[in-house]
Amino acid sequence: MDQKPAGGAAWDAFGTYLRAQRHLAQLSLRQLADLTKVSNPYLSQIERGLHRPSIAIIKSLAEALNLSTSDLLAHAADIVTDEESATTTEGAIRNDPLLNDTQKSALLAVYRSMGDSMADSTADSTADGHSDGSAPGENEDPATTANAPPPPAATATPTAPRNRTRS
């Protein structure tokens, strides 16, 4: 029979946290094992609180789950405070007790897609010379445009009078 390490409650909590993060990342135990180069049975035992992972394994888990190593180490050492765990948007989503796993996954997916689209638009705007994401002519320095000729005034085109017939 498996024996839990001393301080079993802390390792149970870490295992539960690790399993939740794996589910949020939508990874099976086998997929996480492949990403981390850690055996599937060993990961299962960590999730069940039966083994204490080394720092190298915690680092590998953090990278595979897209978490900060320091956050995962803090959870492993049972020194996490609510203030520390919510320092990033992803951390706040992951640790929100009002959201279930499905809601967390959906919010994380939307948040990451927004970050990806922001990175894409930044790359596009940098390519056209506007690193702040503005359109050409927008947010330009007034000193450099002070001597520029004014834009042409809008002119109204005259309309021909309507022919009215009298009966």
C-alpha positions as CSV (number, residue, x, y, z in Angstrom):
1,M,0.0,0.0,0.0
2,D,1.2,3.5,-0.8
3,Q,2.2,5.6,2.2
4,K,1.8,9.4,2.1
5,P,4.9,11.5,2.9
6,A,5.0,13.5,6.2
7,G,3.0,16.6,5.8
8,G,0.5,14.7,3.7
9,A,-2.2,17.4,3.8
10,A,0.1,19.8,2.1
11,W,0.9,17.3,-0.6
12,D,-2.7,16.4,-1.1
13,A,-3.4,20.1,-1.6
14,F,-0.6,20.4,-4.1
15,G,-1.7,17.3,-5.9
16,T,-5.3,18.6,-6.1
17,Y,-3.9,21.9,-7.4
18,L,-1.7,20.2,-9.9
19,R,-4.6,18.1,-11.2
20,A,-6.8,21.2,-11.5
21,Q,-4.1,23.0,-13.5
22,R,-3.7,20.0,-15.8
23,H,-7.4,19.9,-16.4
24,L,-7.4,23.7,-17.1
25,A,-4.7,23.1,-19.6
26,Q,-6.9,20.4,-21.1
27,L,-4.1,17.8,-20.8
28,S,-4.4,14.1,-20.0
29,L,-2.0,12.6,-17.5
30,R,-0.3,10.9,-20.4
31,Q,0.1,14.1,-22.4
32,L,1.6,15.9,-19.3
33,A,4.0,13.0,-18.8
34,D,5.1,13.3,-22.4
35,L,5.6,17.1,-22.1
36,T,7.5,16.9,-18.8
37,K,9.5,13.7,-19.5
38,V,8.2,12.3,-16.2
39,S,6.5,8.9,-16.0
40,N,2.7,8.7,-16.0
41,P,2.6,6.6,-12.8
42,Y,4.8,9.1,-11.0
43,L,2.7,12.1,-12.0
44,S,-0.4,10.2,-10.9
45,Q,1.2,9.6,-7.5
46,I,2.1,13.3,-7.2
47,E,-1.5,14.2,-8.0
48,R,-2.7,11.8,-5.3
49,G,-0.3,13.3,-2.7
50,L,1.9,10.2,-2.5
51,H,5.2,11.7,-3.6
52,R,7.0,15.0,-3.2
53,P,8.3,16.2,-6.6
54,S,11.8,17.6,-6.9
55,I,12.4,21.2,-7.9
56,A,13.4,20.0,-11.3
57,I,10.1,18.2,-11.8
58,I,8.1,21.2,-10.5
59,K,10.0,23.4,-13.0
60,S,9.2,21.0,-15.8
61,L,5.5,20.9,-14.7
62,A,5.3,24.7,-14.6
63,E,6.7,25.0,-18.1
64,A,4.3,22.3,-19.5
65,L,1.3,23.9,-17.8
66,N,2.3,27.5,-18.7
67,L,2.5,28.5,-15.0
68,S,5.2,30.4,-13.3
69,T,7.7,28.2,-11.6
70,S,7.6,30.4,-8.4
71,D,3.8,30.0,-8.2
72,L,4.0,26.2,-8.5
73,L,6.9,26.0,-6.0
74,A,4.8,28.2,-3.6
75,H,1.9,25.7,-4.0
76,A,4.2,22.8,-3.4
77,A,5.7,24.4,-0.3
78,D,2.2,25.3,0.9
79,I,3.1,29.0,1.2
80,V,0.6,30.5,-1.2
81,T,-1.4,33.5,-0.2
82,D,-4.4,34.7,-2.2
83,E,-2.5,37.9,-2.9
84,E,0.4,36.1,-4.5
85,S,-1.7,33.7,-6.5
86,A,-3.8,36.5,-8.2
87,T,-0.9,38.6,-9.4
88,T,-1.6,37.8,-13.1
89,T,-4.8,37.7,-15.0
90,E,-4.3,34.0,-15.7
91,G,-3.5,33.4,-12.0
92,A,-6.7,35.3,-10.9
93,I,-8.8,33.2,-13.3
94,R,-7.2,29.9,-12.2
95,N,-7.7,30.7,-8.5
96,D,-11.2,32.2,-8.6
97,P,-13.4,30.1,-6.3
98,L,-16.6,31.2,-8.0
99,L,-15.7,29.7,-11.4
100,N,-15.9,26.0,-12.2
101,D,-13.2,24.3,-14.3
102,T,-15.2,24.7,-17.6
103,Q,-15.6,28.4,-17.0
104,K,-11.9,28.8,-16.1
105,S,-10.9,27.0,-19.3
106,A,-13.2,29.1,-21.4
107,L,-11.9,32.4,-19.8
108,L,-8.3,31.3,-20.2
109,A,-8.8,30.5,-23.8
110,V,-10.5,33.8,-24.5
111,Y,-7.8,35.7,-22.6
112,R,-5.0,33.9,-24.4
113,S,-6.6,34.6,-27.8
114,M,-6.9,38.2,-26.9
115,G,-3.2,38.3,-26.0
116,D,-2.4,36.6,-29.3
117,S,-4.4,39.0,-31.3
118,M,-2.8,42.0,-29.5
119,A,0.6,40.6,-30.3
120,D,-0.5,40.2,-34.0
121,S,-1.8,43.8,-34.2
122,T,1.3,45.1,-32.5
123,A,3.4,43.3,-35.1
124,D,1.2,44.7,-37.9
125,S,1.3,48.3,-36.6
126,T,5.1,48.1,-36.1
127,A,5.4,47.0,-39.8
128,D,3.6,50.2,-40.9
129,G,5.7,52.4,-38.7
130,H,3.1,53.0,-36.0
131,S,4.4,51.0,-33.0
132,D,1.7,52.5,-30.8
133,G,-1.0,50.7,-32.8
134,S,-2.4,54.0,-34.1
135,A,-3.5,54.7,-37.7
136,P,-1.3,56.8,-40.0
137,G,-1.8,60.5,-39.2
138,E,-3.2,59.7,-35.7
139,N,-1.2,60.7,-32.6
140,E,1.4,62.6,-34.6
141,D,3.4,65.3,-33.0
142,P,1.8,68.7,-33.7
143,A,5.3,70.3,-34.0
144,T,6.0,68.2,-37.1
145,T,2.6,68.8,-38.7
146,A,2.4,72.6,-37.9
147,N,3.9,73.7,-41.2
148,A,1.8,71.3,-43.3
149,P,-0.9,72.7,-45.5
150,P,-4.4,72.5,-44.1
151,P,-6.6,69.8,-45.5
152,P,-8.9,70.8,-48.4
153,A,-12.2,72.2,-47.2
154,A,-15.3,70.2,-47.9
155,T,-17.3,71.7,-50.7
156,A,-20.9,71.2,-51.2
157,T,-21.9,70.4,-54.8
158,P,-24.8,72.5,-56.0
159,T,-27.9,70.6,-56.9
160,A,-29.9,71.5,-59.9
161,P,-33.3,72.9,-59.1
162,R,-36.2,70.5,-59.6
163,N,-38.5,71.1,-62.5
164,R,-42.0,71.5,-61.2
165,T,-44.8,71.3,-63.6
166,R,-48.0,73.2,-63.0
167,S,-51.2,71.9,-64.1
